[in-house]
Amino acid sequence: MALIDRFRRGRKSTNSVNHVQRFGAVNFFSSFISRKKYSDVYYWLVLSRIFRGLQNVCFDVSQDVGSDKVKTQLSDLLRFLNNNLTALVWQLWNNGVVVLETTKEKGKWYAVPYENLQFDGNGAVIGHDYVLYSEPYMFLRKTDVTLLKETLGAIDVYKNSDIYLTKTFGAFGILSGSEMGINAADKEELQQQLKERAGTTEAKDQFIISNSPLNFSQIDFKIKELQLPEKVKDEIKVLCAHFGVPYDLIPMSGQSTYANQTAAIVDFYRSCISPLAEQILSLARYIVLKKYVTIPTTAVTFRIDNVAELADDRTAMIDYKLKVADYAAKLRELGVDIPEEVKNELEKNWI
């Protein structure tokens, strides 16, 4: 069942494969109504890559968790996470917070709509047990989308200027007094018009009109020297860096060799997809800690499937092996019994 069905609380699903997601309280697409939305396509180039990567994440249980009843309850949670991971990440980016609850009737999981949440004076959610905050919200009380507002706006300005100057051949003019100096009032009016109305984008004027006798002097913009396409790329690189997406994976980067792509894909799953899955996993493990007390939190984990480039990437597994072995060694030194789940991990054929 998709995330939107949880919002409906029991109402029947529409006849569709997927569902339109709710916009957050702060939303990229509703934040720039009046602008030329050139940045939308670049924004989506990055997000669509992330969403495709998230489809390869699978939350699962790494060991036996006891009774059939507990298994069923836990499987309901994991099924919900697997079916709605992309929507949960989208909500985290837009709202800075994800809140999960279960229905009273059947105990099914759903994400609480943002508009139904209440916050205390410090911005913390009140009245709910299972809450996940994004890092920008925790430290700055901002969402990822609001942090990117200026970057996306800069893409719009640079792209708008590039297109408009290309259309008009860079024509831009300045008017000055032809026979005598412009009086103070007219000069002030011209200055104000320049600040408010003149510019290189389509929404700005290329010529300033005055009531005084004036001469026109054309300014020849060297469009190439403005390096507007390069400035657009620089802002896209900022966008990629924010989400942990290697720029080489964006189609416009030009870095399309097999070696570059393979290394970039491995880095993409390490720097972007795994951290996002870890955030949702932390919420799942907190739920296990509070709701399913007989299950060790480490029983819930995730894996990444269907990525050929990761088949020989053993860095994460090796790191995990070393941590388990180190943990067991420290327990032995302290004379503490090693938990059964750790023994099971040590006994596995990891090689």
Phi, psi and chi 1 to 4 in degrees:
 res  aa     phi    psi   chi1   chi2   chi3   chi4
   1 MET       -  133.7 -173.0  177.0  -68.9      -
   2 ALA   -80.7  166.4      -      -      -      -
   3 LEU   -58.4  -39.2 -176.2   61.0      -      -
   4 ILE   -64.4  -29.2 -164.4   70.9      -      -
   5 ASP   -66.6  -32.3  -66.8  -35.9      -      -
   6 ARG   -65.8  -34.8  -49.6  -62.1 -178.4 -178.8
   7 PHE   -65.8  -33.4  -66.8  159.1      -      -
   8 ARG   -77.4  -15.6  -68.2  173.2  179.3  145.0
   9 ARG    52.5   65.9  -60.5 -165.0 -178.8 -160.2
  10 GLY   101.2  -15.2      -      -      -      -
  11 ARG   -69.6  153.5  -72.8  161.7   57.7 -176.2
  12 LYS   -68.5  146.5  -68.6 -176.9  178.6  179.3
  13 SER   -71.2  150.5  172.4      -      -      -
  14 THR   -74.0  162.9   56.0      -      -      -
  15 ASN   -83.8   75.4 -175.2   25.0      -      -
  16 SER  -149.8  158.2   59.8      -      -      -
  17 VAL   -71.1  -43.4  175.2      -      -      -
  18 ASN  -131.8 -174.2   50.8   18.2      -      -
  19 HIS  -136.7  148.3  -56.9  -83.9      -      -
  20 VAL   -68.1  129.2  174.3      -      -      -
  21 GLN   -88.3  148.8  -59.7  -58.8  -34.4      -
  22 ARG   -67.9  141.6  -72.6  174.3  179.3  -99.0
  23 PHE   -74.5  148.7  -76.0  157.1      -      -
  24 GLY   -79.5  174.2      -      -      -      -
  25 ALA   -61.5  -36.6      -      -      -      -
  26 VAL  -114.1  117.3  179.8      -      -      -
  27 ASN  -132.4  132.2 -175.3  -46.8      -      -
  28 PHE   -57.0  -46.6  168.1   72.9      -      -
  29 PHE   -71.1  -22.3  -66.5  102.6      -      -
  30 SER  -100.4   -1.3   62.6      -      -      -
  31 SER   -90.9  -11.4  -61.0      -      -      -
  32 PHE  -131.8   49.0  -59.7   89.5      -      -
  33 ILE   -57.2  -42.4  -59.4  -79.6      -      -
  34 SER   -90.7    0.7   61.3      -      -      -
  35 ARG   -94.5  166.0   65.8 -178.0  173.7   84.0
  36 LYS   -77.8  116.4  -72.3  -75.1 -174.6  179.0
  37 LYS   -89.4   52.7  -62.9 -177.3 -179.7  179.6
  38 TYR   -64.0  -29.8  -62.1  110.2      -      -
  39 SER   -71.7  -17.7   60.3      -      -      -
  40 ASP   -55.7  -45.6  -77.5    5.0      -      -
  41 VAL   -67.4  -38.2   66.0      -      -      -
  42 TYR   -69.9  -40.4  -59.8  111.6      -      -
  43 TYR   -58.3  -44.1 -172.7   60.7      -      -
  44 TRP   -72.4  -30.3 -169.8 -111.9      -      -
  45 LEU   -56.0  -41.4  -83.1  175.6      -      -
  46 VAL   -74.8  -48.9  177.3      -      -      -
  47 LEU   -65.1  -39.7  -66.2 -166.7      -      -
  48 SER   -64.1  -34.3   61.6      -      -      -
  49 ARG   -64.1  -41.6 -174.7   78.0 -159.6 -164.9
  50 ILE   -65.5  -44.8  -62.7  172.2      -      -
  51 PHE   -62.4  -38.4  -69.0  158.8      -      -
  52 ARG   -65.4  -38.1  -70.0 -163.9  -60.7  -88.2
  53 GLY   -66.3  -37.4      -      -      -      -
  54 LEU   -65.6  -24.8  -71.5  172.7      -      -
  55 GLN   -65.7  -17.2  -68.5  174.2    5.4      -
  56 ASN   -92.3   -0.1  -65.4  -40.8      -      -
  57 VAL   -88.1  135.0  173.7      -      -      -
  58 CYS  -131.9  118.2  179.8      -      -      -
  59 PHE   -82.1  137.7  -67.6   94.5      -      -
  60 ASP  -152.0  176.8 -155.5  -10.0      -      -
  61 VAL  -110.2  130.2  178.3      -      -      -
  62 SER   -90.3   -3.8   62.1      -      -      -
  63 GLN  -159.4  172.0   60.8 -167.6   66.9      -
  64 ASP   -67.0  132.2 -172.8    9.4      -      -
  65 VAL  -113.9   12.6  -66.3      -      -      -
  66 GLY   107.8 -136.5      -      -      -      -
  67 SER   -66.0  160.4   68.7      -      -      -
  68 ASP   -63.0  -34.5  -69.5  -19.9      -      -
  69 LYS   -63.4  -45.0 -179.2  179.3  179.1 -179.2
  70 VAL   -65.4  -40.5  172.5      -      -      -
  71 LYS   -60.9  -41.9  -70.6  178.4 -178.3  177.7
  72 THR   -64.1  -44.8  -59.8      -      -      -
  73 GLN   -62.4  -42.6  -68.3  174.7  -23.7      -
  74 LEU   -70.3  -37.7 -170.2   55.7      -      -
  75 SER   -65.6  -31.7   64.8      -      -      -
  76 ASP   -62.4  -42.4  -74.3  -17.7      -      -
  77 LEU   -64.4  -47.4  171.6   62.4      -      -
  78 LEU   -67.3  -36.1  -62.8 -179.4      -      -
  79 ARG   -63.4  -41.6 -171.9 -178.2  -57.1  110.7
  80 PHE   -61.9  -44.9  169.1   76.5      -      -
  81 LEU   -63.5  -42.9  -64.0  179.6      -      -
  82 ASN   -66.0  -37.9  -74.6  -34.4      -      -
  83 ASN   -76.1  -22.2  -70.2  -16.8      -      -
  84 ASN  -126.4   17.4  -61.4  -72.7      -      -
  85 LEU   -58.1  -47.5  177.2   57.9      -      -
  86 THR   -60.2  -43.5  -60.0      -      -      -
  87 ALA   -66.1  -36.5      -      -      -      -
  88 LEU   -66.9  -41.6  -66.9  173.5      -      -
  89 VAL   -64.6  -42.6  168.6      -      -      -
  90 TRP   -58.7  -43.5  173.8 -104.7      -      -
  91 GLN   -65.2  -38.9 -166.2  175.0   72.3      -
  92 LEU   -63.4  -41.4 -167.2   65.1      -      -
  93 TRP   -66.4  -41.3  -74.4  -22.6      -      -
  94 ASN   -80.5  -37.9  -82.1  -91.4      -      -
  95 ASN  -105.1  -19.6  -60.0  -27.4      -      -
  96 GLY    81.0    1.7      -      -      -      -
  97 VAL  -154.3  143.8   59.5      -      -      -
  98 VAL  -127.1  130.6  167.2      -      -      -
  99 VAL  -125.2  124.9  179.6      -      -      -
 100 LEU  -108.7  145.1  -60.5 -172.8      -      -
 101 GLU  -145.0  170.1  -72.0  -71.7   -7.8      -
 102 THR  -116.7  149.0   55.8      -      -      -
 103 THR   -71.2  146.8   57.9      -      -      -
 104 LYS   -70.1  -32.7  -66.7 -179.0  179.2  178.8
 105 GLU   -71.8  -55.2  -59.7   82.4   12.0      -
 106 LYS  -115.8   -0.2  -63.2 -176.8  179.0 -179.8
 107 GLY    68.7   24.1      -      -      -      -
 108 LYS   -82.3  145.8  -61.6  -62.2 -177.9 -178.9
 109 TRP   -83.2  146.9  -70.7   96.0      -      -
 110 TYR  -152.8  159.6   67.9   95.3      -      -
 111 ALA   -93.9  128.2      -      -      -      -
 112 VAL   -71.3  127.0 -179.6      -      -      -
 113 PRO   -58.2  143.2  -23.6   33.8      -      -
 114 TYR   -58.1  -39.1 -177.4   82.2      -      -
 115 GLU   -68.2  -13.6   57.8  -92.6   26.3      -
 116 ASN   -92.1   -2.9  -67.8   -7.6      -      -
 117 LEU   -86.0  151.7  -61.4  178.1      -      -
 118 GLN  -121.7  146.1  -66.6 -177.0  -24.3      -
 119 PHE  -126.5  148.5  -61.4   83.8      -      -
 120 ASP   -84.9 -176.8   64.3   17.4      -      -
 121 GLY   -63.8  -19.1      -      -      -      -
 122 ASN   -95.5    1.3 -166.1   39.6      -      -
 123 GLY    90.3    7.1      -      -      -      -
 124 ALA   -85.8  143.3      -      -      -      -
 125 VAL   -69.1  136.4  172.8      -      -      -
 126 ILE  -118.6  148.7   56.4  177.3      -      -
 127 GLY    88.3    6.7      -      -      -      -
 128 HIS  -136.2  148.9  -63.6  -80.6      -      -
 129 ASP   -93.6  -32.3  -64.9  -36.0      -      -
 130 TYR  -113.7   94.4  -48.9  123.1      -      -
 131 VAL  -126.9  137.2 -177.3      -      -      -
 132 LEU  -126.0  127.9  173.8   67.3      -      -
 133 TYR  -106.7  144.7  -60.0  102.5      -      -
 134 SER   -75.8  158.6   68.6      -      -      -
 135 GLU   -63.7  -43.9  -69.9 -177.5   -8.4      -
 136 PRO   -59.0  -35.6  -25.9   35.4      -      -
 137 TYR   -72.1  -40.5 -174.0   85.9      -      -
 138 MET   -58.9  -43.6  -81.2 -165.7  -62.0      -
 139 PHE   -99.9  -29.2  -63.5  105.3      -      -
 140 LEU  -118.3   -8.4  -58.9  174.6      -      -
 141 ARG    58.2   36.8  -62.5  -61.5 -177.6  -88.4
 142 LYS  -127.3  158.2  -66.9 -175.7  176.9 -178.3
 143 THR   -96.8  166.2   69.0      -      -      -
 144 ASP   -58.9  -38.3  -70.3   85.2      -      -
 145 VAL   -65.5  -43.4  171.1      -      -      -
 146 THR   -68.3  -32.7   52.7      -      -      -
 147 LEU   -63.7  -32.1  -77.0  177.6      -      -
 148 LEU   -90.5   -0.9  -67.1  169.1      -      -
 149 LYS   -56.1  -47.1 -179.6  177.3  178.9  179.7
 150 GLU   -69.2  -36.9  -61.4  -57.4  -32.9      -
 151 THR   -62.9  -44.9  -64.5      -      -      -
 152 LEU   -67.0  -37.3  -64.8  167.5      -      -
 153 GLY   -64.2  -38.1      -      -      -      -
 154 ALA   -64.6  -39.6      -      -      -      -
 155 ILE   -59.0  -43.1  -67.8  174.4      -      -
 156 ASP   -61.2  -45.1  -70.6  -31.4      -      -
 157 VAL   -64.4  -48.7  169.8      -      -      -
 158 TYR   -64.9  -42.2  -64.5  144.5      -      -
 159 LYS   -69.6  -41.3 -168.2   67.1  178.7  179.3
 160 ASN   -60.6  -46.4 -167.4  -12.3      -      -
 161 SER   -62.2  -43.4  -63.5      -      -      -
 162 ASP   -61.2  -46.3 -170.6   20.9      -      -
 163 ILE   -67.2  -44.6  -68.1  172.9      -      -
 164 TYR   -70.4  -40.8 -167.1   54.0      -      -
 165 LEU   -65.8  -33.3  -72.5  173.9      -      -
 166 THR   -66.6  -40.6  -58.7      -      -      -
 167 LYS   -64.0  -39.2  -74.4 -179.7  179.7  177.8
 168 THR  -101.5    7.4   60.5      -      -      -
 169 PHE    60.2   25.1  -55.1  103.1      -      -
 170 GLY    73.4   18.5      -      -      -      -
 171 ALA   -70.7  130.0      -      -      -      -
 172 PHE  -153.5  138.7 -165.7   80.8      -      -
 173 GLY  -131.0  155.8      -      -      -      -
 174 ILE  -124.3  137.1  -66.4  -65.7      -      -
 175 LEU  -106.5  137.7  -62.1  171.9      -      -
 176 SER  -137.1  162.8   57.3      -      -      -
 177 GLY   -61.1  134.2      -      -      -      -
 178 SER   -90.2  -38.8   59.1      -      -      -
 179 GLU  -114.5  -32.5  -62.0  178.5   -1.1      -
 180 MET  -147.7  161.5   59.6 -171.2  -38.9      -
 181 GLY   -57.7  146.3      -      -      -      -
 182 ILE   -71.6  135.5  -55.5  175.3      -      -
 183 ASN   -68.2  165.3   62.2   50.5      -      -
 184 ALA   -59.6  -40.3      -      -      -      -
 185 ALA   -65.1  -45.0      -      -      -      -
 186 ASP   -66.1  -38.1  -75.1  -13.0      -      -
 187 LYS   -62.9  -42.7 -172.4  179.4  -66.2 -174.9
 188 GLU   -64.8  -38.9 -176.4  176.2  -10.7      -
 189 GLU   -64.5  -41.2 -179.2 -175.7   -7.5      -
 190 LEU   -62.5  -44.5  -82.4  173.9      -      -
 191 GLN   -59.5  -42.0  -70.4  -74.9    3.5      -
 192 GLN   -65.0  -41.1 -169.3   65.4   24.8      -
 193 GLN   -64.5  -40.4  -72.1 -171.1   60.1      -
 194 LEU   -60.6  -42.8  -76.0  169.7      -      -
 195 LYS   -66.5  -40.8  -71.4 -179.7 -179.1  178.7
 196 GLU   -91.4  -31.8  -64.5  178.1   -4.3      -
 197 ARG  -119.9  -23.9  -63.1  171.2   54.7 -174.3
 198 ALA   -86.6  144.2      -      -      -      -
 199 GLY   171.8 -173.2      -      -      -      -
 200 THR  -104.9   -4.0   59.7      -      -      -
 201 THR   -89.8  166.3   61.8      -      -      -
 202 GLU   -64.9  -26.3 -167.4  167.6   -5.1      -
 203 ALA   -80.0   -8.1      -      -      -      -
 204 LYS  -102.7  161.6  -63.7  -70.4 -173.6  176.6
 205 ASP   -88.4  145.0  -65.5  -28.0      -      -
 206 GLN   -93.0  -17.7  -69.3  175.0  -80.9      -
 207 PHE  -130.7  143.5  -54.2  102.0      -      -
 208 ILE  -108.9  132.0  -59.2  -60.2      -      -
 209 ILE  -105.2  137.7  -59.3  173.6      -      -
 210 SER  -131.2  156.6  171.5      -      -      -
 211 ASN   -80.4  -15.5  -66.9  -34.7      -      -
 212 SER   -87.4  156.1  -60.0      -      -      -
 213 PRO   -62.1  124.9  -21.3   34.1      -      -
 214 LEU  -134.3  155.5  -60.5  172.9      -      -
 215 ASN  -103.6  147.9  -75.5  -33.4      -      -
 216 PHE  -106.2  129.5  172.1   70.7      -      -
 217 SER  -121.8  121.8  -59.2      -      -      -
 218 GLN   -82.8  137.0  179.5  169.1  -34.8      -
 219 ILE   -98.8  125.6  -63.1  176.7      -      -
 220 ASP   -94.4  104.4 -177.8   19.5      -      -
 221 PHE   -75.6  129.9  -87.9  111.9      -      -
 222 LYS   -87.4   89.8  -56.0  -63.4 -176.9 -176.8
 223 ILE   -55.8  -41.6  -59.6  176.1      -      -
 224 LYS   -63.4  -37.1 -174.3  175.3 -179.4 -180.0
 225 GLU   -70.3  -19.8  -66.9  179.2    4.7      -
 226 LEU   -69.8  -21.0  -67.6  175.7      -      -
 227 GLN    53.0   43.5  -63.2 -174.9  -40.8      -
 228 LEU   -64.0  -42.7  -66.3  171.4      -      -
 229 PRO   -60.3  -37.8  -25.0   35.7      -      -
 230 GLU   -66.0  -36.2  -72.9   73.4   16.6      -
 231 LYS   -67.6  -36.2  -70.2  178.7  179.8  178.2
 232 VAL   -61.7  -45.5  170.1      -      -      -
 233 LYS   -62.4  -38.7  -71.3 -177.9  179.9  179.9
 234 ASP   -61.2  -40.4  -72.6  -17.5      -      -
 235 GLU   -70.2  -34.8  -63.5  -59.8  -32.1      -
 236 ILE   -66.5  -35.9  -64.6  171.1      -      -
 237 LYS   -63.2  -37.1  -71.3  177.6 -179.0  178.0
 238 VAL   -63.2  -43.2  171.6      -      -      -
 239 LEU   -60.2  -45.6 -167.8   62.5      -      -
 240 CYS   -63.1  -44.6  -70.6      -      -      -
 241 ALA   -62.3  -37.0      -      -      -      -
 242 HIS   -60.5  -41.5  176.4   85.0      -      -
 243 PHE   -92.9   -4.5  -71.5  111.6      -      -
 244 GLY    78.2   26.4      -      -      -      -
 245 VAL   -98.1  119.8  177.3      -      -      -
 246 PRO   -58.2  132.3  -23.7   34.3      -      -
 247 TYR   -60.6  -27.3 -177.4   64.4      -      -
 248 ASP   -61.4  -21.2  -73.2   -3.9      -      -
 249 LEU   -85.0  -10.9  -67.1 -176.9      -      -
 250 ILE   -81.4  128.0  -55.6  -56.7      -      -
 251 PRO   -52.8  -29.7  -27.3   35.1      -      -
 252 MET   -82.3   -2.5   62.5 -177.5  -64.0      -
 253 SER   -71.7  -28.5   72.0      -      -      -
 254 GLY    82.9   -3.5      -      -      -      -
 255 GLN   -93.2   80.5  -57.3  -62.2  -40.5      -
 256 SER  -112.0    9.3   58.8      -      -      -
 257 THR   -66.5  154.6   67.3      -      -      -
 258 TYR   -59.1  -43.2 -179.9   80.6      -      -
 259 ALA   -62.6  -44.3      -      -      -      -
 260 ASN   -62.2  -44.9  -76.9  -18.8      -      -
 261 GLN   -65.0  -43.0  -71.6  -71.1  -62.5      -
 262 THR   -62.0  -48.5  -60.3      -      -      -
 263 ALA   -63.7  -38.0      -      -      -      -
 264 ALA   -68.0  -37.7      -      -      -      -
 265 ILE   -66.3  -43.5  -71.2  171.5      -      -
 266 VAL   -59.7  -45.9  172.2      -      -      -
 267 ASP   -63.9  -36.8 -174.3   39.4      -      -
 268 PHE   -59.5  -45.9  169.3   62.8      -      -
 269 TYR   -72.5  -30.2  -80.3   93.9      -      -
 270 ARG   -74.7  -43.7  -75.3 -176.1 -174.1  173.5
 271 SER   -93.4  -19.8  -56.6      -      -      -
 272 CYS  -119.8  -62.8  176.7      -      -      -
 273 ILE   -67.6  -48.3  -60.4  -57.4      -      -
 274 SER   -60.0  -45.8  -72.6      -      -      -
 275 PRO   -60.7  -37.3  -28.2   36.9      -      -
 276 LEU   -65.7  -44.2  -71.8  173.0      -      -
 277 ALA   -63.8  -36.3      -      -      -      -
 278 GLU   -62.9  -37.5  -72.5  -76.9   -3.3      -
 279 GLN   -63.1  -47.0  -71.7 -175.0   73.4      -
 280 ILE   -67.5  -36.7  -56.4  -58.0      -      -
 281 LEU   -61.4  -38.7  177.9   64.3      -      -
 282 SER   -62.1  -36.2   67.8      -      -      -
 283 LEU   -68.7  -42.4  179.6   57.7      -      -
 284 ALA   -61.8  -42.4      -      -      -      -
 285 ARG   -69.0  -32.4  -74.3 -178.9  169.1  176.4
 286 TYR   -66.1  -39.4 -177.7   74.8      -      -
 287 ILE   -62.4  -43.8  -68.8  171.9      -      -
 288 VAL   -60.7  -42.5  169.5      -      -      -
 289 LEU   -60.7  -41.5  177.6   67.2      -      -
 290 LYS   -87.8  -34.1  -65.5  -65.7 -175.8  179.4
 291 LYS  -103.2  -35.4 -166.7  174.1  179.6   67.3
 292 TYR  -118.1   74.9  -50.4  112.9      -      -
 293 VAL   -66.1  -20.8  -67.1      -      -      -
 294 THR   -82.6   -7.5   61.0      -      -      -
 295 ILE  -102.9  128.3  -56.3  174.3      -      -
 296 PRO   -65.9  139.5   22.1  -31.6      -      -
 297 THR   -61.6  -28.8   57.7      -      -      -
 298 THR   -70.1   -9.0   53.4      -      -      -
 299 ALA   -68.4  -26.5      -      -      -      -
 300 VAL   -91.5  126.5 -179.4      -      -      -
 301 THR  -147.2 -174.2 -175.2      -      -      -
 302 PHE  -141.1  159.7   74.7   88.2      -      -
 303 ARG  -136.0  165.1   66.0  178.8 -173.1  -87.5
 304 ILE  -116.8  118.8  -63.2  175.0      -      -
 305 ASP  -105.3  165.3  -62.5  -32.6      -      -
 306 ASN    62.4   28.8  -53.2  -44.2      -      -
 307 VAL  -121.6   99.6 -177.7      -      -      -
 308 ALA   -59.6  -34.3      -      -      -      -
 309 GLU   -66.4  -18.3  -71.0   81.4   -0.3      -
 310 LEU   -93.9   -2.7  -62.8 -179.7      -      -
 311 ALA   -58.8  -37.8      -      -      -      -
 312 ASP  -104.0    9.3  -63.9  -35.0      -      -
 313 ASP   -90.0   97.8  179.5   37.1      -      -
 314 ARG  -101.7    9.0  -60.3 -175.1  138.6 -154.4
 315 THR   -58.3  -48.1  -56.7      -      -      -
 316 ALA   -64.2  -42.6      -      -      -      -
 317 MET   -66.8  -41.7  179.5   56.4   72.3      -
 318 ILE   -62.8  -42.1  -68.3  171.3      -      -
 319 ASP   -61.5  -40.2 -176.5   57.4      -      -
 320 TYR   -65.4  -43.4  173.5   66.8      -      -
 321 LYS   -58.4  -45.9  -63.0  175.5 -170.4  177.6
 322 LEU   -63.2  -39.3  -66.3  174.4      -      -
 323 LYS   -65.5  -42.3  -73.5 -178.9  178.7  178.8
 324 VAL   -64.4  -45.5  172.7      -      -      -
 325 ALA   -63.7  -40.5      -      -      -      -
 326 ASP   -65.7  -40.1 -176.6   59.8      -      -
 327 TYR   -63.3  -43.6  176.9   57.6      -      -
 328 ALA   -63.9  -40.2      -      -      -      -
 329 ALA   -63.3  -40.5      -      -      -      -
 330 LYS   -66.8  -36.9  -71.5 -180.0  178.8  178.4
 331 LEU   -64.4  -40.1  -68.8  178.1      -      -
 332 ARG   -63.5  -42.7  -69.4 -167.2 -173.0   98.0
 333 GLU   -60.3  -35.2  -70.4  176.7    3.2      -
 334 LEU   -84.6   -4.3  -64.8  171.0      -      -
 335 GLY    73.3   23.2      -      -      -      -
 336 VAL   -97.8  139.3  177.7      -      -      -
 337 ASP   -63.3  136.1  -69.8  -22.1      -      -
 338 ILE   -77.6  127.1  -60.7  175.6      -      -
 339 PRO   -57.2  150.6  -24.1   34.4      -      -
 340 GLU   -59.0  -38.1 -162.1   63.8   33.0      -
 341 GLU   -67.4  -31.1   59.5  -91.9   20.3      -
 342 VAL   -70.8  -40.7  176.6      -      -      -
 343 LYS   -59.5  -41.1  -70.7 -179.3 -179.1  178.7
 344 ASN   -61.8  -39.6  -67.3  -23.0      -      -
 345 GLU   -66.6  -39.2  -70.9  -62.4  -54.4      -
 346 LEU   -68.1  -29.5  -70.1  171.6      -      -
 347 GLU   -82.8  -11.9  -69.2  171.4    0.4      -
 348 LYS   -66.6  148.7  -76.2 -178.1 -179.6  179.1
 349 ASN   -82.9   93.1 -177.5   14.8      -      -
 350 TRP   -83.6  -16.6  -77.0  -18.2      -      -
 351 ILE   -88.5      -  -56.0  -58.6      -      -
